[in-house]
Amino acid sequence: MPNKQSPGFSLNSKQVIVGGALIGAGAVICLAGFAVSGSALLAAVRGWVDELEEPPSVVVRRTWAQTRKATAAGARAWRDEYSTLPDTAA
């Protein structure tokens, strides 16, 4: 039986190394872009919050209190409405 060699998988290692280096460099540039953009966005948000008349935490507390009162009023109205209906179960 003769020894036949099938064509093997050929990989140009130089191209693989250059491709990996470019991917790594792109990742570093991407992270730098995220850092610069993130810091600019954070500075803009801080400036916007500083210009508000009242801090967001106060607005959230007030809105949450209004939500609780509205929920309680709705539940009370629902209970009162259904407590006055005649019992139709036979």
N, C-alpha and C positions, 0 to 999 in steps of 0.2 A: 504494500500500500504506500503510494508515494506521499510525502509530506507536503500538503498544500497549505499555503498561508493565505488566509482571506485578507482583503484590504482592511487595515485597522483604522481606528478612529484617530484622526490627525488633528491636533490642536496647536495653533500658533500661540505659544505661551507669551510672547512679547505683546501681542494684541490683547490678550486677557489681562496682563499686568497693566497696560495703558488704560484699558477700559475700567478696571477696578480703581485706578488712581483718579480717573475722571469722575467716577461715581462718588468717591470719597470727597474730592474737591467740591463737587456740586452739593453734597450734603452739608459741608462746612459753610458754603456760601448761603445755602438755604437757611441754616440756623442763624447765621449772622443777620439775614434779612428779617427773620422772625423777631430777633432781639431788637433791632432798630425800629421796626414797625410797632412792636408791642410797647416799647418805651414811649413812642410818640402817641400812641393811642391812650396809654395810661396817663400821660401828661395832659392830654385833651380832656379826659374824663375828670381828672382832679380839678382842672380849671373850671369845668362846667359845674361841678358840685360846689366849688367855692363861690360861684356866682348865684346859687340858689338862695331864696329868701329863708327857707327852712331846710334842715338836713333831711335826706331821704328817710332816715330812721323815724323821724317825727311823722312824716307823711304816711309811712307804712303803719305805724302804731294807730294813727287816727283812722285810717282806712280799715284796719282790722277791727277796731272797735265798732265802726259803722256796720261792718259786715256781720259781726256778732249780733248787734241790735236788730238788724234787718232779718236775720235768720230766726231769731227768737220771736219777733213780731209775726213773721210768716207762719211759723209753727203754731204759735198761739191762735192765730186766725184760722188755721186749718183745723185745729182741735175744737175751737168754738163752733165752727161751721158744722162739723160732723157730730158734735155732741147734741146739737139741737134737732137733727134729723130724726124722724120717727123710725123705730126699729121695724124693718120690713121682713125680718127673718121669721119664718113660720115653723 
